Amino acid sequence: MSEQRTIRSFVRRQGRITAGQKRSIQEHWSNYVLNLSDGWPALEQALNLSNPIILEIGFGMGVSLHNQAISDRQTNFIGIDVHLPGLGNLIRLLQESQLENVRLYYENAVEVIQRVIEDDSLHRVQLFFPDPWPKKRHLKRRLINEHFIDLLSKKLEKNGEFVLATDSQSYFNYTLHLFLLRSDFKRVDSQKREPTKYEKRGLALGHQIFDVTFKLS
Ligand SMILES: C[S@@+](CC[C@H](N)C(=O)[O-])C[C@H]1O[C@@H](n2cnc3c(N)ncnc32)[C@H](O)[C@@H]1O
């Protein structure tokens, strides 16, 4: 098994789950959450794939992804997270707004991208406030590394974009460094986006926010 598969960017923690989140999971899970083993055909069946696909890694409680999907109903959104209360929260929001353009995975995003997503198919991959893993001995847990960028290069469509927002200057510099080594991506201006929960937390702590976008040529 490759290093990319064995070292994870997350530690699965259940966290506190509310009664409402539990109920949404029990009643509506199968309407929104797809299985890794069902592959690309499950997405073809669930979404209108003639529209572009935006994939978000680590949507957290899902509020910003939900807002984005409401304001852009002609785009498909694939949200991936391993945090069960967040899935419960987002399923509740999707159910309340009856949105049809969003599907979710409760899986390691790297595995979903590797095993489910077809090559040249993603319009955008967004990663907002990834766990920064600031300690030196944890750097290898960061989601972004050269294998991950290879994977993006394979799965993004031509001119597709990877968007990162973080409040960690170290994560930002490290990402810039990795992408600047590549000839297949170029840096472009970042567009306005929905604020996220972790972003608000970072701002409240006085952190600076760094946004960066790379386009595949
Ligand atoms: C710091 S939180 C940020 C949440 C949200 N994007 C925000 O800005 O509020 C990072 C999230 O990424 C998820 N995560 C980390 N690594 C992941 C992976 N490999 N696959 C899926 N989700 C992951 C965590 O479970 C967590 O919900």
The ligand as a Tripos MOL2 file, in Angstrom:
@<TRIPOS>MOLECULE
LIG
   27    29     1     0     0
SMALL
NO_CHARGES

@<TRIPOS>ATOM
      1 C1        -10.5550   22.1480   10.2410 C.3       1 LIG1
      2 S1        -11.9970   21.4030    9.6370 S.3       1 LIG1
      3 C2        -12.6000   22.6150    8.4520 C.3       1 LIG1
      4 C3        -14.0670   22.4460    8.1490 C.3       1 LIG1
      5 C4        -14.6600   23.4360    7.1430 C.3       1 LIG1
      6 N1        -14.0440   23.3220    5.8390 N.3       1 LIG1
      7 C5        -14.5730   24.8490    7.6490 C.2       1 LIG1
      8 O1        -13.7730   25.6270    7.0830 O.co2     1 LIG1
      9 O2        -15.3020   25.2000    8.5860 O.co2     1 LIG1
     10 C6        -11.3260   20.1560    8.5700 C.3       1 LIG1
     11 C7        -12.3720   19.1440    8.1210 C.3       1 LIG1
     12 O3        -11.7570   18.2790    7.1570 O.3       1 LIG1
     13 C8        -12.1580   16.9440    7.4190 C.3       1 LIG1
     14 N2        -11.1180   16.0820    6.8240 N.ar      1 LIG1
     15 C9         -9.7960   16.0800    7.0960 C.ar      1 LIG1
     16 N3         -9.1440   15.1990    6.3250 N.ar      1 LIG1
     17 C10       -10.0920   14.6120    5.5270 C.ar      1 LIG1
     18 C11       -10.0470   13.6190    4.5120 C.ar      1 LIG1
     19 N4         -8.8880   13.0370    4.1480 N.pl3     1 LIG1
     20 N5        -11.1910   13.2680    3.9170 N.ar      1 LIG1
     21 C12       -12.3720   13.8490    4.2780 C.ar      1 LIG1
     22 N6        -12.4670   14.8080    5.2160 N.ar      1 LIG1
     23 C13       -11.3640   15.1850    5.8360 C.ar      1 LIG1
     24 C14       -12.2940   16.8860    8.9350 C.3       1 LIG1
     25 O4        -13.1500   15.8380    9.3420 O.3       1 LIG1
     26 C15       -12.8930   18.2590    9.2380 C.3       1 LIG1
     27 O5        -14.3160   18.2380    9.1850 O.3       1 LIG1
@<TRIPOS>BOND
     1     1     2 1
     2     2     3 1
     3     2    10 1
     4     3     4 1
     5     4     5 1
     6     5     6 1
     7     5     7 1
     8     7     8 2
     9     7     9 1
    10    10    11 1
    11    11    12 1
    12    11    26 1
    13    12    13 1
    14    13    14 1
    15    13    24 1
    16    14    15 ar
    17    14    23 ar
    18    15    16 ar
    19    16    17 ar
    20    17    18 ar
    21    17    23 ar
    22    18    19 1
    23    18    20 ar
    24    20    21 ar
    25    21    22 ar
    26    22    23 ar
    27    24    25 1
    28    24    26 1
    29    26    27 1
@<TRIPOS>SUBSTRUCTURE
     1 LIG1         1 GROUP 0 **** ****
